[in-house]
């Protein structure tokens, strides 16, 4: 089969591993030597860090957990019967966005926060859970408590690292809800030139402290996001905010909502809070509204 696009971190691998998890549109590969996860994606998925898109619509009928994987200069051998040709694969380069002080001031951050929140009212995020499941109700309560503690820590520039560490791993699934929220928070706050970019090291330090509290996939995703490496659909939304700040494109928000079963909504919840924090940090139409 043919590899279509992949990022540099994926294409430069020359090591062995195994198939770890198989889903309908994605396959996670575990590399024991570096304790890293790489991902094979179906052609309908958007590009993402540490991943490769294949000319394939379904993954779960072809790959099996436990199969050995060997990377080489021209391709990837999987198991005893599959070969992925990377010789003609195009390199995907995620754009690196930056903000000038003037751009930061011109973005209607509060409006972006409100629009994103409006799109989440009927969607699946444990942060907004209103069902009858007692277990989920308790997770939602703790999520909101930790979220509010982190929001205040960022506003007051006080104990940020500990507040982030308290969030990591909270929730359910391969990428817990609080981790996805932190991804959304970080991709806004750590844009180069953003006033909150100074907190990047605190977030990375918190991840180093608490990474054993979450899954390997989530830890890898968090680290990439804090370094401003994130999937293509998230990048399109960031581009909108920076280059077309007064034109809200709901399609890009919808694309993010469709990431995973709830991950995209959790990320958007973090992005909405990051926009509200940006508003409070000196962005357009500053006021003293609380979280």
N, C-alpha and C positions, 0 to 999 in steps of 0.2 A: 504494500500500500504506500501511498505518497504522502509525505509530510508537506503541508501547505505553507504554514508560517510558524515561527518560533522565536523566542527571545534569545539573546546572546548567552545567557546563563544556561539555557537548555542545550543549545547547539555546541557549546564548548565542552560538554561532558565527554569523558573518555574513561568510563568506569563501569562497574557491574552493579546490579541490584536485583530487585524482584518486584513483581506486581503485588501491590499491597491491598488496594480496594478497587472494585469495579462497579461503576454506575452506568446508567443508560447512555449518558453523553460524556463521561469522563472516566479516566483510569489514573489512579495515583500510583506512582512508582517510588519505592523506598530504596534509598542508597545508604546502606549500613555504614560505609566508611566515613561519610560526612554527616550521617544522621539527618539527611535531607529528603524532602519529598519533591518530586517532579510530577507533572501532570500531562497526560495525553487528552486532548479534547476533540470532540466531533466537529465537523466543519461548520455547524450552525452556531457554535459558541464564539464569543469574542476573545481576542487575544488577552493573555494575562502573564504576569511574571512566572518564571520557572515552568513554562508550559509550551506545548507544541500542538497545533491544530492539524488534524488528519483529514484526508479525503475519505471520510467515513461518516455515516449518519448515526449508527448505533454502535456502542462499544461492548455492551454486556453479552452479546452473542458471540463474541470473538475472543475476548481476553478472560483469563482465569486467575484468581488470587494464588500467589505462590509461584507463578511462572518466573523463570530466571530472565533477566534483562541484561544485555551487553551493548554498550555504546561503542561506536567506531567512527572513523572519519566520514564514511559514506552512508551510515545508517544505524539502525537499532534492531538487534535480533531479540525477539521475544518468544520464549519457550522454544520448541523444536520445529515450529511450523509457520512462524510469522517474521516478516522482514519489513521494516519501515524505512523507505528510501528518503534520506535527507539531503541528497546531492543537489536538488533543485529547490530546496526549501528557502523561502524568503525570510530574511531577518525582520522581526517586528521591533521597532524602536519606539518606546513610549515617549511622548513629548515631555519636556521638562518645563513646567510653568513657573513663572515668577511674577510678583506684584511690585509695582512702584507705589510709593506713598500716595501719589495722585490717584492711581487706579483703585487702591484700597478704599480711599475716601468716596469714590464715585459709585461703588457697588452698593445697592440697596439691600444690605445684609438681612435686615429684619423682614423684608418682603420675601426674600428667598426662604428664610426659616419658616414663615407662615405658609407659603405655598407647599413646601415639602411636608409639613405637618398635615395639611389638608389632604394630601394624597395618601396618607397612612391611616386615616381613620377607619377604613374598612378592610385593612390588610393584616396579615399575620406577623405580628411582632409581640413577643412576650411582654415587652415594656407596656403595651396597651391592652393586655389580656383582660377580658371582661366576662369570661365564661364561668362554668360551674366546677371545673376541675380544681380541687383544693390545692393540689401540688403546684399547678401552674399559677394559681392565685398567690401562693407564698413566694414563688420565684419572681413573679412580677413585682411584688411588694419590695423584695430585697433589691431587685434591679433598680427600681426607682430610688430607693434609699441611697444606693452606691452611686447612681448617676448624679443625684443632687449633691452628694458630698464632693464628687469630682468637679462638678460645675462650680461650686463655691470655692474649691481649692484653686481652680484656675483664675477665677475672678479676683481672689485675694492674694494670689501668688504665695500660697502657703501649703506646704505638705503635699505637693502635687504627686510626687513619686509614690507615696504611700497610697494615695487615693486611687491612682491607676492600678497599682498592684492588687488592691482590694477588689477591683473589677475583673481582673483576668481569670478566665475559666468559669465565670458564673453563667449558668444557663444550661441548655441541652444541645446535643448534636455534635457533629464533627467540628464545627466552628461555633462555640457557645455564643449566646445572644450578646453578652457584654463585650466579648471580643470583637464581634462584628460592629457593635456600636463604636468601639475604640478605633476601628479601621476608618469608619466614616468621620469621626472626630479628627483623626490625624491627617487625612488627606486634604482637609481644608486648613487646619491650623498650621500645618508644616509646609505650606506653599512658600517657596523662597520669597522673602520680603514681607511675610505676614508678621505682625507684632508678636503673635504667640509661637512663632518658630523657635523661640528661646527654650521652649519646654520639651523639645525633641529628645534631648539627652535624658531628661527625667522619665519620659515614656519608655525609652530604650532600657534604662536602668531598671525600671519597674518590670519590664518584660524579662530581663535577665534574672531577676529575683524570683519571679512567679511563673516562669515558663513551664515548670513541672506541674502546675495546677491546671493546665489546659492540654489540648491535643497537639500533636506535632504539626498537623496541617494548620491549625489555628495559629500556633506560634510562628510558623514560617510566614503566614499571611500577614500577621501583625508586624513582624520585622520588616517585610517588604513595604507595607503601607507607611510605616514611620519613616522609611527612606524615600518616600514619594515614588514607589513602584506599585502600581495597582492596575487592575484590569481595564480594558479599553472603554467599556461603557461608563465607568466612573470618570475616566479621563475626559470623555465627551461632555459630561456635566460640568466638570471643572472648567473646561474651555468656555462653555456657555457663561458661567459666572464671571469669568475674567474678561472675555472679549465681547460678550453681548449681555451685559449685566441687567439691562432693562427689558430684555426679551426672554421670558421664561418658556423654555421648550419642555412641555410635559412628556414628550416621547422619550427623552433621555432619562427622566425620572422613572418612567414606566419600565424602561430597559433595566434599570437598577433593581426595581421592585421584583423583577423576574429572576434574580440571581438566587438559586437554591430554593428551599422551601420557605425560609423566612430570613435568610442572611441579608438579602438586598434591602428588606424593610428595616432591619436592625441597623444596617449601614446608613440608610437614609435618616434614621432617627438621630444618629450621631452627627451626620452632616447638618441637620436642622439645628442642633444645639451648637455646632461649631459656627454656623452663620449667626446665631443669636449672640454668641460670645464675641464674634467679630464686631457686631453692632455695639456691644458694650465696651469694646476695646478701642473705640475711636472711629468706627466706620460711619457710614451715612446715617444721619438723623439719630444721634446718640441720645439715649434717655437712661433712666434708672430702673427700668422694669426688672422684676425679679424672674428667676427661672420658673 
